[in-house]
Amino acid sequence: MNIPTLESIDVRGKRVLLRCDLNVPLKDGTITDDGRIKASLPTIKYLVESGASVVITAHLGRPKGERKPELSLAPVALRLEELLGRKVLFSQNIVGSEVSAAAAGLQAGEILLLENIRYEAAETSKDEAERLVLAQQLASYADVFVSDGFGAVHRKHASVYDVAKLLPHAAGYLVAAEVEVLKKLTDNPERPYGVVLGGAKVSDKIGVISNLLDKVNTLAIGGGMLFTFLAAQGKEIGTSLVETESIPTVIELLERARTLGVEILLPTDIVVAPAFAADATPTIVSADSIPSNQMGLDIGPLTSAAFAAAIKSCKTVFWNGPMGVFEFPAFAAGTKVVAQALTEVSGISVVGGGDSAAAVRKLGFADSQFGYISTGGGASLEYLEGKELPGLSALQN
């Protein structure tokens, strides 16, 4: 994959349109995890220190073409300003003469952040002509396009895909780093190679499991998706989450793993409760005897220890998806044990974005304790599935 790097383009005195991933979690207008903003800083700093002026475009949530005040990037502009230690201008509009004038008036080293790009319905339109009109407006603000929003490169969106075709372009440091790490996980990983998958839906992970089965040595399954695996083995899962329609596919995957000699680790004990609630009473039961009126909300301590031992024996580990409902303290232990094990891997450990990244920070771990924390859960998974990512293919020369 031949993608031009930041250093391959001259940005001095140029206006740069920079696509960032600033899709941070907000609660009552307050940013609860600024990891993605921090991940964007190296590229922004390089551009302004190289004498460029920067117009940043980014999304937040899924407003679906409507202006939703709770999904405004205004709080992000303030946090970005704090972290950079320099003024960040904020435009409440994305297109129009005022934005054009503001972009044209930028001096070297100045930064303008545009409002949530997904307020524009054309950004996510399936109609290429609609997307192109928006992309042309965005391209008119700049001389060069830099793609650094890895969390969106699996989308064929105007600010990710179409604009790259209209301007000289390069990948930012974040996108380049993400691709480099993902290549290590797919091209020639150091062995033993272990993958830990969790999260709610097995249907979201079937493609990844299928593509990785002939690459990994060990695959550990936790989170809500584990109950579809237990159901596929004919076990009682009580009121736990299950995707019945995925059971035949799971049976096929288990059989294929056996044929390939891949070790599939499934929980032997489960933390159950009568309801999905933070104050529900937890009980540890065998995975073979989940009561019919209880639901599984975390992997048990024996399983956590087994997963941790397997992780620590590997030289390469990829983890995506929490082991349980980590937001509830009573059901966070499994996720915490797995996270701790990843910090003790002697090779490379990769935390695959999304809920996994949020979990490690919420549970008190520092980013520096892991080999790499991805910013793009969905994009990482699609890369590992072997899919072509539009935002990357548009950058190739």
KEVOMAR-191250 format. One line per 4 residues: number of its first residue (from 0); their letters; for each residue x, y, z of N, C-alpha, C. Coordinates in steps of 0.02 Angstrom, whole numbers, plus 50000, padded with zeros to 5 digits. Atoms other than C-alpha are relative to their C-alpha. Last residue first. Layout:
# KEVOMAR-191250
NUM) A) X Y Z X Y Z X Y Z ~ ...
***
This chain:
# KEVOMAR-191250
396) NQLA) 49976 49969 50062 49969 50353 49722 50014 49947 49947 ~ 49946 50035 50035 49863 50282 49861 50018 50036 49935 ~ 49935 49967 49988 49764 50407 49964 50056 49969 49959 ~ 50001 49934 50031 49592 50358 49896 50067 50036 50006
392) SLGP) 49990 50011 50072 49629 50175 49940 50001 50067 49963 ~ 49930 50016 50013 49653 50227 50121 50012 49991 49925 ~ 49959 49943 49981 49487 50318 50143 50075 49988 49991 ~ 50002 49947 50050 49397 50182 50045 50046 50059 50015
388) LEKG) 50025 49941 49965 49456 50041 50161 50002 50059 49952 ~ 49968 49939 50024 49472 49878 50064 49968 50059 50035 ~ 50039 49956 50044 49416 49731 50169 50042 50059 49976 ~ 49974 50003 50068 49538 49600 50236 49961 50043 49951
384) ELYE) 50044 50044 50039 49438 49568 50394 50026 49991 49929 ~ 49983 50069 49981 49585 49641 50490 49955 49949 49966 ~ 49933 50013 50027 49561 49805 50396 50019 49927 50014 ~ 50009 50011 50072 49374 49798 50433 50067 49987 49966
380) LSAG) 50031 50065 50012 49411 49772 50618 49992 49986 49926 ~ 49951 50053 49984 49533 49917 50626 49971 49932 49983 ~ 49951 50000 50054 49410 50033 50538 50052 49946 50010 ~ 50030 50027 50061 49270 49985 50658 50049 49996 49943
376) GGTS) 50024 50069 49990 49375 50011 50814 49974 49969 49936 ~ 50056 50019 50042 49469 50164 50755 49979 49929 50007 ~ 50055 49951 49992 49579 50257 50878 49938 49977 49961 ~ 50029 49976 50063 49699 50112 50902 49945 50050 50015
372) IYGF) 50073 49995 49993 49794 50096 51065 49973 50031 49937 ~ 50035 49951 50043 49971 50033 51037 49926 49999 50017 ~ 49960 49990 50060 50103 49936 51134 49970 50053 49955 ~ 50015 50047 50054 50008 49963 51295 50045 50014 49940
368) QSDA) 49990 50068 49975 50063 50041 51460 49989 49947 49946 ~ 49930 50019 50007 50087 50211 51374 50013 49928 50025 ~ 49989 50022 50070 49898 50231 51355 50070 49971 49992 ~ 49974 49947 50043 49884 50238 51545 50012 49973 49931
364) FGLK) 49938 50014 50035 49771 50116 51638 50022 50061 49960 ~ 49940 49971 49968 49644 50174 51767 50066 49985 49967 ~ 49976 50045 49947 49491 50067 51729 50068 50021 50028 ~ 50047 49997 49944 49408 50209 51633 50025 49958 50059
360) RVAA) 49991 49935 49968 49562 50224 51522 49954 50006 50061 ~ 49935 50000 49967 49566 50038 51484 50012 50067 50036 ~ 49997 50043 49940 49379 50035 51453 50067 50006 50035 ~ 50036 49965 49946 49374 50184 51333 50006 49961 50065
356) ASDG) 49958 49942 49981 49508 50102 51225 49968 50038 50058 ~ 49940 50027 49967 49411 49938 51225 50045 50056 50024 ~ 50014 50015 49929 49246 50026 51191 50061 49974 50037 ~ 50069 50003 49976 49311 50099 51027 49993 49989 50075
352) GGVV) 50045 49943 50004 49492 50062 50983 49933 49991 50034 ~ 50035 49982 50062 49577 49896 50955 49945 50051 50005 ~ 50068 49992 49976 49703 49883 51097 49960 50031 49943 ~ 50039 49948 50034 49865 49819 51020 49928 49998 50028
348) SIGS) 50070 50006 49981 49998 49724 51117 49961 50058 49971 ~ 50044 49943 50014 50170 49700 51038 49929 49984 50022 ~ 49997 49977 50069 50303 49584 51111 49956 50061 49990 ~ 49930 49982 50015 50340 49552 51295 50008 50025 49928
344) VETL) 49978 50037 50060 50156 49559 51342 50070 50023 49981 ~ 49943 50043 49982 50136 49625 51521 50024 49957 49941 ~ 49943 49956 49981 50023 49774 51481 50063 49960 50014 ~ 49974 49969 50060 49907 49655 51388 50060 50045 50015
340) AQAV) 49958 50050 50035 49887 49552 51546 50031 50030 49937 ~ 49937 50006 49963 49825 49707 51640 50048 49951 49965 ~ 49960 49940 50014 49694 49738 51506 50068 49997 50034 ~ 49975 50006 50069 49633 49558 51519 50044 50060 49982
336) VKTG) 49949 50053 50000 49620 49570 51709 50031 49992 49930 ~ 49940 49973 49968 49527 49737 51696 50057 49948 50000 ~ 49969 49952 50046 49402 49672 51568 50066 50026 50030 ~ 49973 50038 50057 49363 49522 51678 50037 50045 49952
332) AAFA) 49938 50036 49982 49345 49629 51835 50031 49964 49941 ~ 49943 49973 50036 49221 49755 51763 50064 49959 50008 ~ 49991 50043 50059 49056 49672 51811 50058 50024 49956 ~ 50008 50070 49981 49032 49736 51990 50015 49952 49942
328) PFEF) 49942 50026 49962 49104 49905 51939 49996 49926 50016 ~ 50024 50017 49933 48967 49933 51806 50057 49968 50040 ~ 50027 49937 49972 49039 50022 51652 49972 49990 50070 ~ 49948 49967 49960 49143 49865 51622 49977 50066 50030
324) VGMP) 50028 49932 49995 48990 49768 51566 50046 50041 50045 ~ 50064 49997 49966 49091 49615 51518 49976 50072 50001 ~ 50019 50068 49979 49245 49556 51425 49932 49998 50034 ~ 49996 50017 49929 49267 49721 51332 49974 49930 50015
320) GNWF) 50063 50015 49968 49290 49723 51142 50008 49980 50073 ~ 50055 49955 50017 49444 49718 51032 49937 49977 50035 ~ 50060 50005 49959 49611 49646 51084 49949 50051 49977 ~ 50049 49949 50020 49759 49607 50971 49938 49989 50042
316) VTKC) 50069 50006 49975 49908 49514 51044 49959 50059 49974 ~ 50043 49951 50033 50081 49477 50971 49929 49989 50025 ~ 49955 49946 50020 50220 49390 51068 49962 50056 49964 ~ 49996 49981 50071 50100 49276 51161 50050 50056 49989
312) SKIA) 49956 50047 50033 50123 49188 51330 50011 50018 49926 ~ 49930 49987 49980 50054 49339 51422 50050 49952 49967 ~ 49977 49936 50027 49890 49328 51327 50075 50010 50013 ~ 49992 50009 50072 49865 49143 51366 50028 50063 49967
308) AAFA) 49942 50044 50011 49898 49171 51551 50013 49990 49926 ~ 49940 49961 49984 49778 49319 51555 50063 49959 49986 ~ 49990 49953 50056 49640 49219 51466 50066 50039 50011 ~ 49980 50040 50058 49659 49078 51593 50014 50044 49940
304) ASTL) 49931 50023 49988 49656 49200 51741 50026 49959 49940 ~ 49956 49941 50004 49501 49289 51673 50073 49979 50008 ~ 49993 49984 50071 49417 49120 51644 50048 50059 49991 ~ 49960 50054 50029 49447 49068 51824 50014 50012 49926
300) PGID) 49930 49995 49981 49388 49239 51885 50045 49945 49972 ~ 49984 50013 49931 49223 49237 51789 50075 50002 50014 ~ 49967 50065 49994 49182 49322 51623 50021 49991 50073 ~ 49927 49997 50001 49059 49465 51640 50027 49929 49998
296) LGMQ) 49979 49931 50009 48873 49508 51627 50076 50009 50002 ~ 49928 49991 49992 48792 49338 51605 50020 50071 49985 ~ 49964 49981 50061 48604 49340 51629 50074 50009 50016 ~ 49943 49955 49991 48502 49247 51760 50032 50016 49933
292) NSPI) 50027 49932 49986 48327 49167 51759 50056 50052 50011 ~ 50045 49978 50054 48380 49004 51671 49974 50071 50010 ~ 50072 50006 49983 48526 48979 51790 49956 50032 49946 ~ 50028 49933 49992 48696 48965 51702 49926 49993 50015
288) SDAS) 50061 50000 49959 48760 48787 51732 49976 50072 50015 ~ 50043 50057 50016 48893 48738 51604 49934 50002 50039 ~ 50028 49986 50066 48979 48909 51608 49953 49944 49978 ~ 49967 50036 50054 49001 48875 51794 49967 50018 49934
284) VITP) 50025 50067 50014 48929 49009 51908 50043 49967 49946 ~ 49956 50036 50046 48990 49167 51994 49974 49929 49992 ~ 49986 50068 49977 48852 49275 52067 50045 49967 49949 ~ 49962 50046 50042 48830 49464 52052 50009 49931 50033
280) TADA) 49957 50044 49959 48687 49557 52139 50037 49951 49955 ~ 50023 50070 50000 48618 49694 52025 50051 49957 50038 ~ 50008 50024 49931 48667 49871 52078 49974 49928 50004 ~ 49938 49990 49962 48740 49923 51910 49995 49971 50070
276) AFAP) 50002 49940 49958 48592 49849 51817 50064 50003 50042 ~ 49947 49957 50027 48561 49720 51680 49997 50066 50039 ~ 50020 49945 50044 48455 49602 51785 50061 50039 49977 ~ 50070 50006 50022 48458 49437 51882 49978 50055 49951
272) AVVI) 50043 49958 49957 48649 49433 51887 49928 49994 49974 ~ 50070 49989 50021 48785 49320 51816 49964 50045 50050 ~ 50031 49959 49948 48975 49317 51824 49929 50017 49976 ~ 50035 49938 50021 49028 49172 51713 49975 50037 50062
268) DTPL) 50045 49973 49948 49143 49022 51728 49978 50070 49980 ~ 50020 50058 49960 49226 48909 51599 49957 50022 50059 ~ 50004 49997 49926 49239 49047 51470 49977 49934 50031 ~ 50067 49978 49980 49288 49002 51291 49995 49999 50076
264) LIEV) 50012 49997 49927 49467 48992 51228 49930 50028 50013 ~ 50054 49953 49984 49480 48938 51046 49988 49996 50075 ~ 50030 50008 49934 49649 48857 51009 49947 50054 50011 ~ 50000 49937 49963 49684 48854 50823 49964 49989 50067
260) GLTR) 49960 50006 49940 49728 48682 50755 50006 50065 50039 ~ 49938 49961 50008 49666 48724 50580 50047 49993 50061 ~ 49964 50025 50059 49534 48586 50581 50068 50034 49993 ~ 49975 50067 49983 49479 48631 50757 50043 49972 49944
256) AREL) 49945 49990 49952 49465 48815 50708 50032 49933 50019 ~ 49942 49979 50040 49360 48766 50557 50061 50010 50044 ~ 49976 50060 50036 49240 48669 50670 50063 50017 49959 ~ 49970 50045 49949 49223 48817 50788 50029 49938 49966
252) LEIV) 49936 49970 49980 49194 48934 50639 50036 49956 50051 ~ 49952 50008 50056 49059 48820 50566 50069 50026 50020 ~ 49984 50071 50001 48968 48812 50735 50052 49985 49945 ~ 49954 50012 49945 48979 49002 50745 50021 49926 50003
248) TPIS) 49935 49975 50020 48900 49017 50573 50053 49988 50054 ~ 49972 50045 50050 48754 48904 50624 50070 50022 49977 ~ 49977 50065 49972 48731 49005 50786 50028 49953 49947 ~ 49928 50009 50011 48724 49176 50702 50026 49932 50022
244) ETEV) 49988 50008 50071 48534 49180 50682 50074 49988 49983 ~ 50018 50067 50023 48514 49148 50868 50017 49988 49927 ~ 50022 49988 50070 48606 49306 50916 49988 49931 49969 ~ 49985 50053 50049 48614 49290 51106 49976 50022 49932
240) LSTG) 50003 49977 50069 48620 49409 51255 50017 49942 49954 ~ 49943 49964 50029 48598 49318 51420 49987 50019 49927 ~ 50027 49942 50036 48426 49271 51489 50056 50041 49968 ~ 50046 49958 49961 48483 49096 51539 49971 50056 49958
236) IEKG) 49970 49933 49991 48630 49033 51435 49954 50048 50038 ~ 50051 49954 49974 48597 48845 51439 50034 50067 50012 ~ 50003 49984 49929 48728 48755 51334 49944 50048 50017 ~ 50059 50031 49969 48703 48673 51164 49993 50015 50074
232) QAAL) 49978 50063 49971 48878 48710 51100 49944 49965 50038 ~ 49982 50043 50057 48808 48844 50985 50025 49932 50023 ~ 50062 50026 50027 48725 48919 51139 50013 49952 49942 ~ 50024 50051 49953 48896 48936 51219 49936 49968 49975
228) FTFL) 49954 50057 50005 48962 49025 51063 49977 49944 50047 ~ 50019 50033 50062 48808 49138 51058 50045 49940 49989 ~ 50059 50042 49987 48841 49172 51242 49972 49968 49937 ~ 49981 50068 49979 49019 49230 51206 49939 49955 50008
224) MGGG) 49999 50047 50057 48955 49379 51105 50015 49928 50021 ~ 50067 50027 50014 48905 49472 51263 50000 49948 49945 ~ 50054 49951 50014 49087 49492 51311 49934 49966 49986 ~ 50035 49976 49941 49221 49357 51298 49944 50047 49981
220) IALT) 50066 49969 50012 49304 49248 51164 49968 50020 50067 ~ 50039 50001 49938 49490 49203 51164 49936 50041 49989 ~ 50054 49951 50004 49576 49158 51000 49956 49992 50063 ~ 50050 50003 49947 49746 49073 51003 49948 50054 49990
216) NVKD) 49989 50062 49963 49872 49032 50866 49946 49989 50053 ~ 49987 49998 49928 49816 49163 50742 50015 49931 50028 ~ 49942 49958 49984 49833 49180 50552 50020 49995 50074 ~ 49940 50034 50027 49718 49045 50481 50063 50041 50013
212) LLNS) 49992 50070 49977 49577 49098 50596 50063 49966 49974 ~ 49941 50009 49957 49604 49284 50565 50013 49928 50019 ~ 49939 49980 50035 49489 49306 50415 50063 49986 50041 ~ 49990 50041 50059 49345 49207 50490 50066 50015 49965
208) IVGI) 49982 50067 49977 49361 49289 50661 50016 49956 49939 ~ 49933 49997 49973 49364 49462 50581 50023 49930 50021 ~ 49953 49989 50055 49212 49428 50473 50072 49999 50023 ~ 49995 50062 50039 49115 49354 50620 50051 50007 49943
204) KDSV) 49932 50026 49998 49153 49504 50732 50010 49938 49957 ~ 49952 49948 50017 49001 49617 50712 50071 49973 49991 ~ 50009 49986 50072 48885 49465 50706 50049 50055 49977 ~ 49955 50044 50037 48956 49411 50876 49995 50015 49925
200) KAGG) 50027 50038 50056 48871 49561 50953 50053 49957 49965 ~ 50068 50028 49995 48901 49631 51127 49983 49951 49944 ~ 50053 49958 50026 49087 49660 51144 49934 49963 49997 ~ 50058 49994 49955 49228 49537 51161 49949 50046 49968
196) LVVG) 50058 49964 50026 49374 49474 51057 49944 49999 50051 ~ 50053 50002 49949 49548 49425 51115 49943 50043 49974 ~ 50052 49949 50010 49674 49382 50978 49946 49990 50054 ~ 50065 50009 49966 49836 49288 51011 49953 50058 49985
192) YPRE) 50044 49943 50015 49990 49268 50901 49932 49986 50030 ~ 50072 50014 50009 50128 49152 50964 49959 50065 49992 ~ 50041 50052 49967 50215 49212 50862 50029 49980 50067 ~ 49955 50041 49959 50278 49374 50782 49957 49952 50041
188) PNDT) 49999 49988 49928 50151 49433 50654 50050 49954 50036 ~ 49954 50051 49973 50196 49426 50469 50007 50008 50075 ~ 49951 50022 50050 50071 49520 50361 50045 49944 50026 ~ 50027 50041 50055 49914 49535 50468 50054 49971 49955
184) LKKL) 50048 50050 49977 49950 49603 50642 49978 49953 49944 ~ 49965 50047 49956 50110 49693 50591 49953 49944 50023 ~ 49959 50043 50044 50015 49771 50445 50037 49948 50043 ~ 50045 50051 50027 49887 49835 50571 50037 49953 49952
180) VEVE) 50016 50048 49948 50025 49925 50666 49957 49943 49972 ~ 49939 50037 49984 50093 50010 50510 49987 49946 50052 ~ 49989 50047 50054 49918 50059 50454 50062 49957 50014 ~ 50051 50052 49996 49881 50138 50623 50012 49946 49946
176) AAVL) 49984 50045 49944 50046 50232 50623 49951 49943 50005 ~ 49940 50039 50018 50018 50305 50449 50017 49950 50055 ~ 50020 50050 50050 49839 50356 50494 50060 49957 49981 ~ 50044 50049 49969 49900 50442 50652 49981 49945 49952
172) YGAA) 49962 50047 49958 50050 50528 50572 49956 49946 50030 ~ 49972 49970 49940 49944 50607 50435 50036 49946 50041 ~ 50026 50026 49936 49920 50524 50266 50034 50037 50057 ~ 49954 50044 49963 49955 50629 50112 49963 49974 50062
168) HPLL) 50019 50028 49935 49863 50727 49979 50055 49957 50031 ~ 49940 50038 49981 49871 50839 49826 49990 49976 50072 ~ 49942 49961 49978 49689 50892 49807 50061 49955 50005 ~ 50002 49932 50027 49529 50834 49721 50062 50042 50016
164) KAVD) 49991 50004 50072 49538 50645 49740 50006 50069 49968 ~ 49932 50023 50014 49567 50655 49927 50015 49999 49925 ~ 49955 49942 50000 49408 50760 49940 50072 49980 49985 ~ 50006 49960 50061 49302 50611 49885 50050 50058 49998
160) YVSA) 49986 50034 50064 49360 50485 50016 50003 50049 49940 ~ 49952 50054 49991 49368 50558 50191 50025 49974 49933 ~ 49940 49971 49969 49278 50726 50188 50056 49949 50010 ~ 49972 49944 50039 49148 50665 50062 50066 50024 50028
156) HKRH) 50031 49936 49984 49118 50496 50145 50037 50057 49964 ~ 49995 49963 50063 49157 50321 50082 49962 50065 50008 ~ 50062 49969 50027 49183 50257 50259 50014 50035 49933 ~ 50040 50054 50029 49318 50134 50315 49934 50026 49971
152) VAGF) 49974 50019 50067 49437 50281 50336 49963 49941 49969 ~ 50051 49992 50053 49326 50354 50475 50024 49975 49932 ~ 50064 50029 49980 49418 50303 50635 49945 50005 49948 ~ 50001 50071 50015 49583 50340 50547 49932 49968 50016
148) GDSV) 50056 50026 49960 49548 50526 50543 49992 49926 49988 ~ 49975 50025 49936 49720 50586 50487 49944 49974 50045 ~ 50049 50046 49969 49696 50622 50302 50030 49972 50064 ~ 49967 50050 49958 49795 50774 50244 49947 49959 50036
144) FVDA) 50042 50038 49954 49728 50875 50097 50042 49950 50038 ~ 49978 50068 49987 49829 51012 50012 49951 49966 50048 ~ 49956 50019 50056 49793 51181 49934 50019 49927 50004 ~ 49931 50021 49988 49644 51224 50045 50039 49985 49936
140) YSAL) 49971 49966 49943 49472 51301 50070 50076 49989 50004 ~ 49988 49930 50018 49411 51255 49895 50033 50040 50057 ~ 49936 49994 50035 49434 51071 49938 50017 50072 49983 ~ 49947 50009 49951 49293 51081 50065 50069 50011 49968
136) QQAL) 50002 49942 49955 49174 51154 49936 50056 49996 50052 ~ 49973 49943 50038 49228 51024 49808 50001 50063 50043 ~ 49927 50008 50003 49200 50885 49935 50033 50058 49964 ~ 49974 49982 49934 49023 50950 49969 50077 49995 50000
132) VLRE) 50013 49928 49991 48980 50946 49783 50029 50024 50067 ~ 49950 49962 50037 49065 50776 49766 49991 50075 50007 ~ 49938 49997 49961 48960 50699 49903 50052 50044 49966 ~ 50013 49958 49941 48800 50745 49812 50064 50007 50042
128) AEDK) 50003 49930 50024 48868 50676 49646 49988 50048 50059 ~ 49932 49974 50010 48922 50513 49731 49999 50073 49979 ~ 49998 49968 50066 48746 50480 49797 50068 50034 49990 ~ 49983 50055 50046 48764 50362 49946 50007 50026 49929
124) STEA) 50047 50020 50053 48765 50518 50054 50027 49942 49959 ~ 50008 50073 49997 48873 50522 50212 49954 49974 49945 ~ 49939 50033 49976 48944 50698 50192 49994 49924 49996 ~ 49960 50023 50057 48797 50756 50085 50062 49962 50022
120) AEYR) 50025 50066 50022 48684 50764 50239 50043 49971 49943 ~ 50014 49997 50072 48790 50907 50308 49980 49931 49977 ~ 50059 49957 50004 48777 50907 50499 49979 50009 49927 ~ 50060 50040 50012 48896 50761 50477 49935 50039 50009
116) INEL) 50009 50010 50072 49041 50882 50456 49936 49960 49985 ~ 50011 50070 50015 49024 50936 50639 49982 49989 49926 ~ 50051 50037 49963 49075 51119 50644 49992 49929 49971 ~ 50069 49995 50025 49236 51176 50561 49953 49959 50043
112) LLIE) 50039 50062 49995 49398 51197 50658 49929 50013 49977 ~ 50072 49991 50002 49512 51339 50600 49967 49932 50003 ~ 50042 50060 50005 49696 51339 50647 49926 50020 50001 ~ 50068 49992 49972 49830 51473 50624 49957 49939 49983
108) GAQL) 50003 50021 49930 50014 51430 50601 49932 50006 50032 ~ 49960 50060 49984 50034 51528 50440 49997 49985 50074 ~ 49928 49989 50007 49893 51656 50424 50037 49935 50018 ~ 49955 50031 49952 49710 51612 50394 50073 50016 49985
104) GAAA) 49966 49951 49958 49611 51738 50294 50049 49971 50050 ~ 49955 49960 50042 49564 51619 50153 50041 50048 50042 ~ 49945 50043 50021 49490 51496 50278 50052 50039 49960 ~ 49961 50017 49940 49386 51631 50363 50060 49957 49981
100) ASVE) 49962 49940 49981 49328 51700 50195 50045 49985 50060 ~ 49949 49988 50052 49276 51527 50133 50045 50059 50019 ~ 49948 50051 49988 49187 51493 50298 50057 50010 49950 ~ 49965 49983 49938 49090 51656 50284 50057 49952 50015
96) SGVI) 49951 49946 50012 49050 51624 50101 50038 50018 50063 ~ 50026 49932 50007 48967 51457 50135 50055 50052 49996 ~ 49993 49972 50068 49007 51282 50196 49970 50071 50000 ~ 49954 50045 50035 49040 51201 50364 50013 50025 49930
92) NQSF) 50022 50025 50065 48960 51327 50481 50054 49957 49968 ~ 50064 50035 49989 48982 51357 50667 49972 49972 49934 ~ 50053 49978 50045 49163 51400 50630 49937 49959 50012 ~ 50054 50049 50010 49288 51384 50772 49946 50030 49956
88) LVKR) 50062 49967 50023 49457 51469 50782 49948 49947 49987 ~ 50035 50039 50051 49587 51374 50882 49936 50036 49983 ~ 50069 49984 50017 49709 51485 50977 49974 49953 49946 ~ 50006 49946 50050 49869 51405 51041 49927 50007 49980
84) GLLE) 49973 49938 49973 49921 51298 51189 50001 50056 49949 ~ 49951 49972 50046 49893 51142 51087 50035 50061 50029 ~ 49946 50048 50011 49806 51045 51226 50056 50027 49956 ~ 49963 50012 49937 49702 51192 51286 50061 49955 49989
80) ELRL) 49963 49938 49984 49652 51244 51109 50043 49992 50063 ~ 49944 49999 50048 49603 51065 51067 50044 50061 50013 ~ 49951 50048 49974 49496 51061 51224 50062 49998 49955 ~ 49971 49975 49937 49406 51221 51174 50054 49954 50026
76) AVPA) 49957 49942 50018 49379 51163 50994 50035 50027 50062 ~ 49937 50029 50027 49315 50995 51059 50048 50056 49982 ~ 49958 50020 49943 49183 51084 51166 50068 49971 49978 ~ 49977 49942 49961 49122 51174 51007 50041 49979 50061
72) LSLE) 49928 50007 49987 49115 51011 50904 50027 50060 50041 ~ 49957 49946 50025 48926 51009 50916 50072 49987 50018 ~ 49946 50030 50040 48838 50843 50944 50044 50053 49968 ~ 49962 50045 49956 48726 50901 51088 50057 49965 49963
68) PKRE) 49953 49963 49956 48673 51049 50979 50043 49954 50044 ~ 50019 50021 49932 48598 50932 50845 50051 50031 50049 ~ 49961 49965 49949 48603 51012 50674 49975 49981 50069 ~ 50036 49949 49961 48533 50880 50557 50047 50033 50050
64) GKPR) 50017 49942 50040 48618 50784 50417 49961 50054 50036 ~ 50038 50017 50060 48616 50616 50504 49974 50061 49963 ~ 50057 49953 50003 48672 50681 50676 49957 49990 49938 ~ 50037 50010 50063 48779 50524 50696 49939 50046 49997
60) GLHA) 50063 50036 49998 48913 50552 50827 49968 49992 49932 ~ 50015 50021 49931 49045 50686 50809 49932 49967 49999 ~ 50070 50014 49983 49128 50723 50643 49994 49983 50074 ~ 50008 50060 49959 49289 50808 50588 49925 49989 50013
56) TIVV) 50068 50026 50005 49356 50945 50475 49996 49934 50037 ~ 50015 50068 49977 49509 51046 50518 49927 49984 49989 ~ 50073 50003 49994 49569 51196 50417 49983 49928 50018 ~ 50036 50064 49998 49755 51220 50448 49925 50009 50008
52) SAGS) 50061 49984 49964 49878 51358 50404 49954 49939 49991 ~ 50065 50007 50034 50048 51290 50358 49945 50033 50042 ~ 50020 49939 50035 50218 51352 50417 49936 49996 49961 ~ 49969 50000 50067 50301 51187 50462 49977 50060 49958
48) EVLY) 49928 49985 49990 50263 51215 50647 50038 50001 49933 ~ 49994 49928 49982 50078 51227 50602 50073 50020 50009 ~ 50024 49955 50053 50082 51063 50505 50010 50074 50018 ~ 49953 50001 50056 50190 50965 50627 49980 50051 49947
44) KITP) 49939 49963 49980 50084 51020 50775 50050 50002 49943 ~ 50017 49929 49998 49923 50964 50689 50062 50041 50016 ~ 50007 49976 50069 50000 50796 50644 49984 50075 49999 ~ 49936 50000 50036 50065 50763 50820 49995 50027 49929
40) LSAK) 49954 49945 49988 49902 50824 50902 50065 49997 49960 ~ 49997 49956 50059 49775 50705 50824 50054 50054 50006 ~ 49969 50038 50055 49803 50565 50951 50008 50042 49937 ~ 49928 50005 49989 49770 50690 51091 50036 49963 49943
36) IRGD) 49973 49932 50010 49599 50729 51019 50076 49998 50007 ~ 49996 49988 50072 49562 50543 51003 50026 50070 49984 ~ 49947 50039 50033 49608 50510 51184 50007 50014 49926 ~ 49972 49959 50054 49499 50652 51252 50056 49964 49961
32) DTIT) 49939 50034 50020 49386 50538 51355 50029 50038 49940 ~ 49982 50049 49949 49240 50609 51455 50063 49961 49984 ~ 49964 50055 50031 49219 50770 51356 50023 49951 50054 ~ 49931 50008 49976 49090 50879 51443 50031 49939 49967
28) GDKL) 49956 49951 50030 48932 50940 51355 50072 49996 50021 ~ 50023 49933 49980 48815 50846 51471 50048 50054 49975 ~ 50055 50008 49952 48916 50687 51438 49983 50069 50027 ~ 50021 49940 49963 49023 50683 51282 49945 49981 50049
24) PVNL) 50061 50006 49960 49120 50538 51205 49987 50063 50040 ~ 49989 50016 49929 49248 50593 51074 49934 49992 50037 ~ 50064 50028 49979 49231 50588 50885 50006 49974 50072 ~ 50011 49967 49936 49380 50701 50851 49934 49977 50030
20) DCRL) 50051 50038 49965 49447 50595 50707 49995 50031 50070 ~ 49983 50031 49936 49539 50721 50600 49944 49955 50024 ~ 50055 50040 49973 49526 50770 50417 50024 49964 50062 ~ 49981 50058 49959 49651 50909 50385 49938 49964 50025
16) LVRK) 50063 50027 49975 49627 51035 50244 50017 49935 50036 ~ 50010 50072 49998 49796 51119 50229 49931 49984 50027 ~ 50060 50013 49958 49824 51298 50174 49987 49925 49996 ~ 50060 50029 50031 50001 51317 50108 49943 49997 50051
12) GRVD) 50038 49948 50034 50140 51436 50162 49936 49975 49967 ~ 49983 49931 49978 50252 51289 50204 49961 50051 49957 ~ 50059 49965 49974 50157 51127 50166 50015 50072 50020 ~ 49977 49936 49973 50282 51038 50053 49939 50040 50023
8) ISEL) 50031 49941 50030 50228 50857 50030 50025 50064 50035 ~ 49993 50002 50073 50327 50696 50055 49968 50061 49966 ~ 49936 49971 50020 50355 50730 50241 50008 50003 49924 ~ 49999 49927 49989 50172 50701 50277 50063 50032 49973
4) TPIN) 49994 49978 49930 50178 50528 50200 50001 50076 50005 ~ 49952 49946 49987 50116 50468 50030 49997 50023 50073 ~ 50035 49939 49979 50022 50301 50033 50052 50054 50015 ~ 49955 49942 50008 50092 50154 49935 49962 50065 50014
0) M) 50043 49940 50000 50000 50000 50000 50045 50062 50000
***
